[in-house]
Amino acid sequence: MVEHNYYRYLGKASAGEGSTPRYHLLAYHSLDVAATGYTLLSQKDGLLDDLADLLTLPPESLKRLLTFLLALHDLGKFSAAFQQLPVFSAFPSGLKSPARVYDASTHRHDRLGSYLVEQLFRHGQVDIPSWNYRSVHARKSAVQFSKLLDVMLGHHGKPINARTGGMQAFYCEENIADASAFVADVFNLLDVDIPIEQLVNKEWQDRFTLASWVLAGWAVISDWVGSDQQYFHYCTDVMLVDEYWPIAQQNARRALNATDLIAGIRASDFPGFQALFGFEPTPLQRWAEHVELSEQPQLFILEDITGSGKTEAALTLVHRLMAAKHAKGFYFGLPTMATANAMFHRLADHYLKMFDTSSDRKPSLVLAHSARAMDERFREAVGVQGADDSAYDHDDETASLYCNHWLADSRKKALLAPVGVGTIDQALLGVLPRKHQSLRVLGLHHKVLVFDEVHSADAYQLQLLETLLKLHLHQGGSAILLTATLSFDARERLCRIWNEVPVSSWGKPLRGPWLTQSRRLDAFPLATRVAKGSIPDEASVGGRAAVSRRVDVDFLHDVELVIQQLLAAAKAGRCVVWVRNSVGDAQQAYDTINQRLADSPSDSVCSCETLLFHSRFTLHDRQRIERQVLHWIGKASQPVHRAGKIIVCTQVFQESLDADADLLITDLCPIDDLIQRAGRLHRHFRQYRLGEPPKLLVYSPEWQEQPGLDWLQQDFRATQAVYQSPASLWMAMKVLREEGGYRMPDDARRLIESVYGELAPALPEAFETIELEYRTAQRRKASAGQIRRISIEQGYSWGVDGDWPEDQSDLSTRYQEVDQDSLVLVRRVDDQLIPWVTDAQFAIELSTVKLASNKRKQLTALLGPSDGKSGSPDVLDFLQRYRNARYQYLWLAEEDEVMRYCMESGVIAGVINKS
C-alpha cells in the first residue's frame, strides 16, 4: 500500500488541554468503528452465526463484508464542506472550497455519504478488481450494494434520505479520488469477497431487508463505542491502514470489555423446578419444567388466573431455553413502572441462579423505564454516585445484583444487557420509527421476550406487539406471553404470527381448522407452545388449589347502600376497598365517606381511617400512598393494620399493587377488568377469614333486559366516558347475574367469551349505534398502530417512514384519545420558585403530576413551557437551578383559580366540575 491524500481528512476534533485543539484522522476513526464492529461480530454470542444463517454466507466471509461496509459509515466526511468546519480550522487540509457550505440541518455527513456511494460504486469510481462495472450483472449488484451501505450510513440512529440531488455542491473532484483510494485500501486490507450472485437475487435481498434492522443497531453501537476517546486516542500521525488496523482492534477489545457487550455469559444447567425455587411446582409450572423444546423459535402462551405462579413457569422456560443454547438472555416486560419495579426486585434475588457465575464476569440486570433512576436498589447496583465497574467485587459471593455502568447510563442501551426488566413500552419502541429504535432491536437479539398481562394491550398496542413478535421471530427469537384473561380470537391472532398465517385487514384471524381444538370452554388453565411453522401444541393444565375458589357477586344500585355497606364493614374491623372508574368519582366518594365518618358517633366499634389512591397525584405522594396501602392491606399486613381501613381508588389499584381487601366494591366495568379487580379480594390466605366466602359487590345501574340508550350514562356518565361501550358492561352484568358469581379457574374462559366471543348475547337494540361508534374507534386505534409502526418487510430505509423523530417526540407506545401533559408543581417562597417536593436528587420528578391537556388549558397559574432562554425572571432563575424542568409546564397550584392540589386528594377542581 502507498500513502494517499486521504490522510488530510479529519474525522473528529475536540478541545485539548488549555486551548489546544485535538484531532483524529478520518481514516483512523473509520477503522476504530470497523474494528469495534468486527470484534462484536467475533465475540458477541450468536450474532454472527444468526446473521450468517439468515444471509446464507460463510460466517468469516460475512464478517469481513460487514466490517468493510461499516468502515465506510462516515464517507460523507470526505466532503470538502465538512472538512472546512470551523472546528478543524487549526489543522488546514489544503482542500479546495466547495460551492456550498456544510449544513448539518439538511445535509449532514451521514446523508452526504450517499452521494459518494453512488459515485464510487454505481458509477465505478473505485478500483475493486472483482467488480467489472461494464457488466450489466455487476451494475445491478452495485445498486444493491449501495442499499447495504445505506444501513451503515444511518449510524446516527435513523435511516438517511439517500436522494443525492444537489449534493455534488458539497464536494470537490479531489474528494472523490481520495475517498476512492481509502475504500480500495480498506477493501484490500480486509480481503473482502463481494457476493455478487446474492446481491442480485431477490430472495437474498429480502433476507438482507430483515437483517437490516439488527445491522443498523450494530452500526450505531459500533460507532458509539468506537468514538470513545478513553480507548481510541486521537491521532494525526500518518501510518498505513494495515499498520493502524491492529491498534484499532486492540483498542476495540478494551473498549468492548468495559461495556459487558462481549462478556461471554453462559447459562447454568437447569437443576429442576423444586431445586431452583424450593417448593413443589404447580401443574402449570410442572408443564414448563417438562414440555419438549424445539430448536426452532418458539412462542409460549401461559393462561392462568392471578396468583397461579405464571412468573415461575416463565422463568423455568427461559432457564431451559438458555441452558439449551436457544437464547443468551431475556427481557421481562410488564404493563406499568410499578409492576416492573416489583419484578426487578423479585428477579434481583433470583437471576444469578440462571447463569454460570464461576467466572469473574457476572451478567448485568438492567431496569428499563423512564423513572428507573429513582429505584434505590437499581442505583446501588449501577453505582450512579460515581463508582465505576472496577469498584464491583467480582469475588463477592454475597452480591445478588450487578449492573454494568455503561449499559445502564441510557435507556437506549438498557436492552443490550443480558437480563432486562422494564415496561413493555421499552421493547415496543423497537418497532416505532423513533431515533435509535435499532438499538432496541439489537438488544433483543437472541433473547427470550417475556411479556406479562398481554390481555391489557388495546387495539393500538396489539398492532405494535404483533410487529415486534414478527421481527423477533424472523431474527430467530422466542417469546413467552403471560395472561389471565385472553379471548379465543386474541390467542389465535398471536399464534398465527408464529405460523406465519395471514390475518384480516383489521387484525382478526382468518379461520383455520388447525385451531378449532382450542375453542373448548373447559380448556383453562391452558399452556400453548407453537414452534415456527407448526400447529399449536396445547395442554390443558390443572389449576393451583390455593387460588381455586368461588366468588359470589352481588349488585348494588344505590350509592347510599354502597356507602352504608362500606362503613358497616370498616366499623366491624374489616378493610374495605372501593374501586371507582374515574378520578372525579373517586374524589367525590372519598369526600362523602369522610363526611359520614365525621358525623358518626364517636363510640364506633373501631376507629376508621381513609385513603384516596388515583393517578392524579405527584409521584412523591403516589409513592407515599402506595407504601401506606401496602402497610395497611399488603401481603404482610396483620389484622391490627387492616382493621377499619377504607381505601377509595381507581384502576391504579388493580394494576400495580399486591394487596388484598376483606370487602371489595367495584364500579361496573368490563369483565376482564372486573376479574382483575376481584383478584384483590381475599387475595392472600388469612387465618381469621377461614370459612368466609369472598363476595364481590358491584355498584351498577339497575338491570334491564332491554336497556335504553341512557342505561349507563344516566348515573354513570364518567364510567361511559372511560369505557365507551355500555354493551360490554351490560353483557358483563348479564353473565354474572345469571350465576350469582363464578368459580376460578373453571369459569374464566366462559366469562370472557360471554362478552367478547362466541357466547356473547345479541346486542340490545338501543346500543347498536353507540357500539358501532365504539368499534369504529377501536379500528381507528388499530389503524393508528398500523400507520405508526415500522414496516419490517421494507427494511431500515428512509423511504418507508420518512423523517424519524427524536426520542423526545410524542410518538408513543400508548394510544391516547385525550392528550396528557406533565406538569411540574412549584411553590413561591420569598419571591423565588421552588419545586413542590424538596429532594436533593429528584425534586422535579417527585413534583410532577399528569393532567389531561383539556384540563391543563383551563389552569390560570401555569408557567411555561420554557427552554430556559425566555420567560419571566423567576422562571428563568428556576430553570437555571433545575435544568431537567426545561420544556415542561410549571404550575403554581397554590395560586390557581380553577384547580388546586393537596397531598390528600391530588389535583382537585375548584370552580369547575370535578369530573
Number of C-alpha atoms within 10 A of each C-alpha: 9 8 12 15 14 20 19 19 27 25 20 18 15 15 11 10 8 6 8 9 15 19 20 20 20 22 29 28 24 23 27 31 31 29 27 31 28 25 20 22 24 17 16 17 19 17 19 20 19 17 23 18 12 17 21 13 15 13 18 13 16 22 24 21 20 20 24 26 24 30 29 23 27 25 27 26 23 29 30 27 23 24 23 21 12 8 15 20 11 11 17 12 17 11 16 14 15 18 13 14 15 22 13 12 6 10 18 15 21 24 25 30 28 26 23 26 30 18 14 20 23 20 14 18 18 22 16 18 9 11 18 13 20 9 10 10 15 21 20 15 24 25 17 20 21 19 21 21 20 27 29 28 32 26 26 19 20 26 28 27 20 22 14 16 8 10 17 16 15 23 25 18 12 16 22 21 18 18 27 23 20 22 22 14 20 22 21 15 15 16 13 20 13 19 14 18 11 16 21 19 12 10 12 16 17 15 18 20 22 21 22 23 25 26 26 30 26 26 29 28 25 24 25 14 21 25 20 16 12 11 19 22 16 20 16 17 8 15 15 15 19 14 10 15 20 14 15 24 20 16 21 28 18 14 21 21 12 20 18 23 22 17 19 15 21 22 22 18 15 21 13 15 20 12 10 14 14 9 9 11 19 20 19 26 25 17 18 25 21 13 13 8 16 14 12 16 22 23 26 23 23 26 26 26 24 20 16 23 16 23 17 18 24 26 23 23 24 28 27 24 23 23 19 17 15 23 23 26 28 27 31 26 27 24 19 16 21 19 19 24 24 17 18 24 16 11 20 20 12 15 18 21 18 22 20 16 18 10 11 10 16 25 24 27 29 31 31 30 19 13 14 19 18 13 13 9 16 23 17 14 22 26 19 14 8 9 12 14 18 9 9 16 11 15 13 9 8 6 15 15 22 23 25 24 22 17 22 28 13 12 17 20 19 27 30 27 26 26 24 25 29 30 25 28 21 22 26 24 25 27 26 26 25 25 21 27 27 30 27 24 26 24 27 27 27 24 27 29 26 24 23 24 19 23 18 17 15 14 21 23 24 23 23 28 24 18 23 23 21 18 23 21 21 17 23 22 22 28 25 22 21 24 18 26 24 21 22 20 19 17 16 21 21 20 25 23 20 25 16 13 13 13 15 10 11 14 19 13 19 13 12 10 6 10 14 11 10 20 15 12 15 15 20 25 24 18 23 19 24 25 20 23 15 16 15 23 13 16 18 18 19 16 20 21 11 11 18 15 15 16 20 16 18 15 22 19 14 13 12 10 12 18 17 13 16 21 21 14 19 26 19 15 19 23 27 28 25 27 27 25 22 20 25 20 22 23 24 14 19 21 15 13 18 16 11 13 17 10 9 10 9 10 7 11 13 15 15 19 15 18 17 24 26 22 19 20 26 25 19 21 21 20 14 12 19 18 13 13 24 17 16 25 26 21 16 12 16 13 14 10 16 23 23 24 26 29 23 26 26 24 19 15 23 19 17 17 19 20 22 27 26 25 22 24 27 25 22 25 26 22 25 21 17 19 22 18 21 24 22 22 21 21 19 18 12 13 7 8 11 8 7 9 12 20 19 21 21 22 23 21 20 12 14 10 8 12 17 14 16 14 19 22 16 12 14 18 15 19 21 18 13 11 14 19 21 24 24 21 21 26 22 23 22 19 20 18 15 9 11 13 16 21 13 20 24 19 15 24 24 21 24 24 20 20 24 22 16 14 12 18 14 8 14 16 11 15 21 13 10 15 18 12 14 17 13 12 15 16 17 15 22 22 17 17 24 20 13 19 24 22 18 19 12 15 21 30 22 19 14 15 18 13 15 19 15 14 15 9 10 11 17 17 23 16 16 10 8 10 11 15 17 15 25 26 25 23 18 15 8 7 8 13 19 22 24 21 21 13 13 7 10 16 19 24 21 23 21 27 24 17 19 13 13 12 13 18 10 14 18 15 16 20 18 18 16 18 14 19 11 11 14 13 10 14 22 20 15 20 19 14 11 15 13 13 23 19 13 17 19 25 25 24 23 15 15 16 15 17 21 19 20 13 14 14 21 21 23 20 16 13 9 11 9 14 14
